[in-house]
């Protein structure tokens, strides 16, 4: 069977990671990436052998900068089976008519609204519902991380209520547009934050309340979770359940900060030092007065990357079973 042809529209923080993750799968291939300007990422893409496309009217600008653009974004889309839209939040919505006109399937990221695709995706929670769909939205890094822990807990014990506080990074490490920040910002001040409702776009029956603050760090998000379960269990039961999940990593061995988690990613040879899994502090998993508490770190640059690969596989019906797709994606990426 021929490989599914994947185009990446937007080659920034998420797009470049998704491109590399797709390129190591044996049932899909990258046919091109789109950049709006010839910055260093465009040169890296060219050096990796990706065909570089750009906006109409900027092809000559790319060529003058030393990147022989293969054509326009429309040219790239015409060759694709599915487009992964990794453009900045709000821009992806403007691209939908272009995808519809080309008759190509499309995936958007969590910066877009649920209504744009009409379906929000998490590989663990609702893979089967994405089979054959034309449009899918992969939920944000924080929502992805929440779904990965809430779904197995709900399946095993049932959930009465989830309360989560998110301590958010202010910007990605390579993002200088926001400048230096020396503050802690309620984000938003009017509660709840959007993360709880976003979880419900994947699992509508979950009772969840979320709050968030933005901190002067760039490395990771940190979640504190308090969950009321339907059935009795011990902290050891929960640790064992989390230990069985393919995209959860239990953290210990003296790791006490997000900085050390990111250093671990580098030490174990992850590309870009990425940590694709939820990182749960094992010692934090506690049952107190019948309620579950724990901390988890979420690497905002990378945890949605394998989810995009699984979304492609579901939409193109390459694999009917979500667990099989997750395992295949993880093996190819080197989990």
C-alpha positions as CSV (number, residue, x, y, z in Angstrom):
1,X,0.0,0.0,0.0
2,X,1.3,3.5,-0.9
3,X,2.1,5.8,2.0
4,X,-0.4,8.6,2.9
5,X,0.9,12.0,1.6
6,X,1.1,14.6,4.4
7,X,1.5,18.3,4.0
8,X,2.5,20.5,6.9
9,X,1.2,24.1,6.6
10,X,3.3,26.1,9.1
11,X,6.7,24.9,10.1
12,X,7.2,26.5,13.5
13,X,7.3,25.0,17.0
14,X,4.7,22.3,16.4
15,X,4.9,22.0,12.6
16,X,8.6,21.1,12.5
17,X,8.1,18.4,15.2
18,X,5.1,16.9,13.5
19,X,7.0,16.8,10.2
20,X,9.9,14.8,11.8
21,X,7.4,12.5,13.6
22,X,5.5,11.7,10.4
23,X,8.8,11.2,8.5
24,X,9.7,8.2,10.7
25,X,6.3,6.4,10.3
26,X,6.2,3.6,7.7
27,X,2.7,4.3,6.5
28,X,2.9,8.1,5.8
29,X,5.3,10.6,4.3
30,X,5.9,14.3,4.1
31,X,5.3,15.8,0.6
32,X,6.0,19.3,1.6
33,X,6.1,22.0,4.3
34,X,5.0,25.6,4.1
35,X,6.8,28.7,5.4
36,X,5.8,32.3,4.9
37,X,9.4,33.6,5.1
38,X,13.0,32.4,4.6
39,X,14.0,32.2,8.2
40,X,16.4,29.6,9.7
41,X,13.6,27.0,10.0
42,X,13.0,27.2,6.3
43,X,16.7,26.5,5.7
44,X,16.6,23.6,8.2
45,X,13.6,22.1,6.4
46,X,15.4,22.4,3.1
47,X,18.5,20.7,4.5
48,X,16.4,17.9,5.9
49,X,15.1,17.2,2.3
50,X,11.6,18.6,2.8
51,X,10.1,20.4,-0.2
52,X,9.5,24.0,0.9
53,X,6.4,25.8,-0.3
54,X,5.3,29.4,0.4
55,X,2.6,31.9,-0.1
56,X,1.7,33.1,-3.6
57,X,3.9,36.1,-4.4
58,X,6.7,35.0,-2.1
59,X,8.2,32.2,-4.2
60,X,10.7,34.5,-5.7
61,X,11.6,35.9,-2.3
62,X,12.4,32.4,-1.1
63,X,14.5,31.7,-4.2
64,X,16.5,35.0,-3.7
65,X,17.2,34.0,-0.1
66,X,18.6,30.7,-1.2
67,X,15.6,28.4,-0.9
68,X,14.3,27.0,-4.2
69,X,10.6,27.0,-3.3
70,X,8.7,24.1,-4.9
71,X,5.6,26.3,-5.4
72,X,2.7,27.8,-3.5
73,X,0.8,26.5,-0.5
74,X,-2.0,25.6,-2.9
75,X,0.4,23.6,-5.1
76,X,1.5,21.7,-2.0
77,X,-2.1,21.0,-0.8
78,X,-3.0,19.7,-4.3
79,X,-0.5,16.9,-3.8
80,X,-1.6,15.9,-0.3
81,X,-4.0,13.4,1.2
82,X,-4.1,15.3,4.5
83,X,-2.8,18.7,5.6
84,X,-1.7,19.3,9.2
85,X,-2.3,23.0,9.8
86,X,0.3,24.3,12.3
87,X,-0.2,27.9,11.5
88,X,-0.6,30.4,14.5
89,X,-4.0,30.3,16.3
90,X,-6.7,32.0,14.3
91,X,-4.9,31.7,11.0
92,X,-5.9,28.1,10.6
93,X,-9.6,29.1,10.4
94,X,-8.8,31.2,7.3
95,X,-7.3,28.2,5.6
96,X,-10.4,25.9,5.9
97,X,-12.0,27.1,2.6
98,X,-8.7,26.4,0.8
99,X,-8.7,22.8,2.1
100,X,-12.3,22.3,1.2
101,X,-11.8,23.6,-2.3
102,X,-8.9,21.2,-2.8
103,X,-10.9,18.3,-1.3
104,X,-8.2,17.4,1.2
105,X,-8.5,16.3,4.8
106,X,-7.2,18.7,7.4
107,X,-6.0,18.7,11.0
108,X,-5.9,21.8,13.1
109,X,-4.2,22.5,16.5
110,X,-5.6,23.5,19.8
111,X,-5.3,27.2,19.1
112,X,-8.4,26.9,16.9
113,X,-11.9,26.6,18.2
114,X,-13.6,23.2,18.5
115,X,-16.3,24.4,16.1
116,X,-13.8,24.8,13.2
117,X,-13.4,21.1,12.7
118,X,-16.5,20.0,14.7
119,X,-14.4,17.2,16.3
120,X,-11.7,17.5,19.0
121,X,-9.2,14.6,19.2
122,X,-7.2,12.7,21.8
123,X,-5.8,9.4,20.7
124,X,-6.4,7.6,24.0
125,X,-9.9,9.0,24.6
126,X,-11.7,9.0,21.2
127,X,-9.6,7.6,18.5
128,X,-12.4,5.5,17.0
129,X,-14.6,8.5,16.6
130,X,-12.0,10.1,14.3
131,X,-12.0,7.2,11.8
132,X,-12.6,8.5,8.3
133,X,-13.3,12.1,9.3
134,X,-12.4,14.9,6.9
135,X,-11.6,17.5,9.6
136,X,-10.1,17.0,13.1
137,X,-8.8,19.4,15.8
138,X,-6.0,18.0,18.0
139,X,-6.5,19.6,21.4
140,X,-3.9,21.8,23.0
141,X,-0.9,20.7,24.9
142,X,-2.6,21.2,28.3
143,X,-5.9,19.6,27.2
144,X,-3.9,16.6,25.7
145,X,-2.1,16.2,29.1
146,X,-5.4,16.3,31.0
147,X,-7.2,13.8,28.7
148,X,-4.3,11.3,29.1
149,X,-4.8,11.1,32.8
150,X,-8.6,11.7,33.1
151,X,-9.6,9.1,30.6
152,X,-7.9,6.0,32.2
153,X,-9.1,7.1,35.6
154,X,-12.6,7.5,34.4
155,X,-12.5,4.1,32.7
156,X,-11.1,2.3,35.7
157,X,-12.8,4.1,38.7
158,X,-15.3,6.6,37.3
159,X,-15.0,10.3,37.9
160,X,-17.2,12.5,40.0
161,X,-15.3,15.8,39.7
162,X,-11.9,17.1,38.4
163,X,-10.4,20.3,39.8
164,X,-7.2,21.4,38.1
165,X,-4.9,24.4,38.5
166,X,-2.5,25.0,35.5
167,X,0.7,26.9,36.0
168,X,1.5,27.9,32.5
169,X,4.8,28.8,30.9
170,X,4.8,32.4,29.5
171,X,6.3,31.6,26.1
172,X,8.2,28.9,24.3
173,X,12.0,29.0,24.8
174,X,12.6,30.3,21.2
175,X,9.8,32.9,21.3
176,X,11.2,36.4,22.0
177,X,8.2,38.3,20.7
178,X,6.7,38.7,24.2
179,X,9.9,39.9,25.7
180,X,11.1,39.3,29.3
181,X,8.4,38.8,31.9
182,X,8.7,39.3,35.6
183,X,5.2,38.6,36.9
184,X,2.6,35.9,37.8
185,X,-0.6,36.6,35.9
186,X,-4.0,35.0,36.5
187,X,-4.8,33.6,33.1
188,X,-7.7,34.4,32.7
189,X,-8.8,36.6,35.6
190,X,-12.4,35.6,34.9
191,X,-12.9,31.9,35.8
192,X,-12.9,29.2,34.7
193,X,-10.0,28.9,32.3
194,X,-10.7,27.4,28.9
195,X,-9.0,24.1,29.7
196,X,-11.8,22.5,31.5
197,X,-14.4,23.2,28.7
198,X,-11.8,22.0,26.2
199,X,-11.5,18.7,28.0
200,X,-15.3,18.4,27.7
201,X,-15.0,18.8,23.9
202,X,-13.3,15.4,24.0
203,X,-15.1,13.8,26.9
204,X,-18.4,15.7,27.3
205,X,-19.5,13.8,30.4
206,X,-16.5,14.8,32.6
207,X,-17.3,17.3,35.4
208,X,-14.2,19.5,35.5
209,X,-13.3,23.0,36.7
210,X,-10.0,24.6,35.8
211,X,-8.0,27.7,36.8
212,X,-4.7,28.9,35.4
213,X,-1.8,31.3,36.1
214,X,1.0,32.3,33.8
215,X,4.5,32.2,35.2
216,X,7.9,33.6,34.1
217,X,9.2,30.4,32.7
218,X,9.5,28.9,29.2
219,X,10.2,25.2,29.9
220,X,7.0,23.4,30.7
221,X,3.5,23.7,32.1
222,X,2.8,22.3,35.6
223,X,-0.7,20.9,36.6
224,X,-2.0,20.2,40.1
225,X,-5.0,17.9,40.0
226,X,-7.6,17.0,42.6
227,X,-10.0,14.3,41.5
228,X,-13.0,12.7,43.2
229,X,-13.4,9.1,42.0
230,X,-16.6,7.0,42.0
231,X,-14.8,3.8,43.3
232,X,-12.4,3.4,46.1
233,X,-8.7,2.9,45.3
234,X,-5.3,3.5,46.8
235,X,-2.4,5.7,45.6
236,X,-0.6,2.5,44.6
237,X,-3.5,1.5,42.4
238,X,-3.4,4.8,40.7
239,X,0.4,4.6,40.2
240,X,0.0,1.2,38.7
241,X,-2.7,2.4,36.3
242,X,-0.6,5.4,35.2
243,X,2.4,3.1,34.8
244,X,0.5,1.1,32.2
245,X,-0.3,4.2,30.0
246,X,1.8,4.5,26.9
247,X,2.2,8.3,27.1
248,X,2.7,8.8,30.8
249,X,6.1,8.8,32.4
250,X,6.4,8.5,36.2
251,X,9.1,10.8,37.5
252,X,11.3,10.2,40.5
253,X,15.0,9.6,41.0
254,X,15.6,13.0,42.5
255,X,13.8,15.0,39.8
256,X,12.2,17.9,41.6
257,X,11.6,20.5,38.9
258,X,10.5,21.1,35.3
259,X,14.1,22.1,34.5
260,X,15.3,18.6,35.5
261,X,12.6,17.0,33.4
262,X,13.8,18.9,30.3
263,X,17.4,18.0,31.1
264,X,16.3,14.3,31.3
265,X,14.9,14.6,27.8
266,X,18.3,15.8,26.5
267,X,20.2,13.1,28.5
268,X,18.1,10.2,27.0
269,X,18.7,11.5,23.5
270,X,15.3,12.9,22.6
271,X,15.2,15.1,19.5
272,X,15.3,18.7,20.6
273,X,15.1,17.3,24.2
274,X,11.4,16.8,23.7
275,X,9.3,15.0,26.4
276,X,6.2,13.7,24.6
277,X,4.7,12.0,27.7
278,X,2.9,13.5,30.7
279,X,5.5,13.5,33.4
280,X,3.9,12.7,36.8
281,X,5.8,12.9,40.0
282,X,5.3,9.5,41.5
283,X,5.6,10.7,45.1
284,X,2.9,13.3,44.5
285,X,0.2,10.7,43.8
286,X,-1.8,10.8,47.0
287,X,-5.2,9.7,48.2
288,X,-6.3,12.2,50.9
289,X,-9.8,11.9,52.5
290,X,-10.9,9.9,49.6
291,X,-9.7,12.2,46.9
292,X,-6.8,11.9,44.5
293,X,-4.0,14.5,44.2
294,X,-0.9,14.6,42.0
295,X,1.4,16.9,40.0
296,X,2.3,16.6,36.3
297,X,4.6,18.4,34.0
298,X,3.5,19.0,30.4
299,X,6.1,19.9,27.7
300,X,4.1,22.3,25.6
301,X,6.3,22.1,22.5
302,X,5.9,18.4,22.0
303,X,3.2,16.4,23.8
304,X,0.6,17.0,20.9
305,X,3.1,15.7,18.3
306,X,2.3,12.0,18.5
307,X,-1.4,12.9,18.7
308,X,-1.2,14.5,15.3
309,X,0.3,11.3,13.9
310,X,-2.5,9.2,15.4
311,X,-5.1,11.6,14.0
312,X,-3.7,11.2,10.5
313,X,-3.8,7.4,10.9
314,X,-7.4,7.5,12.1
315,X,-8.7,9.9,9.5
316,X,-7.0,7.9,6.7
317,X,-8.3,4.7,8.3
318,X,-4.8,3.2,8.3
319,X,-5.5,1.6,11.7
320,X,-8.8,0.9,13.3
321,X,-7.6,0.3,16.8
322,X,-6.4,3.3,18.8
323,X,-4.1,1.4,21.0
324,X,-2.4,-0.2,18.0
325,X,-1.9,3.3,16.4
326,X,-0.5,4.7,19.6
327,X,2.0,1.8,20.0
328,X,3.0,2.1,16.4
329,X,3.6,5.9,16.6
330,X,5.5,5.5,19.9
331,X,7.8,2.8,18.5
332,X,8.6,4.8,15.4
333,X,9.3,8.0,17.4
334,X,11.5,6.1,19.9
335,X,9.4,6.3,23.1
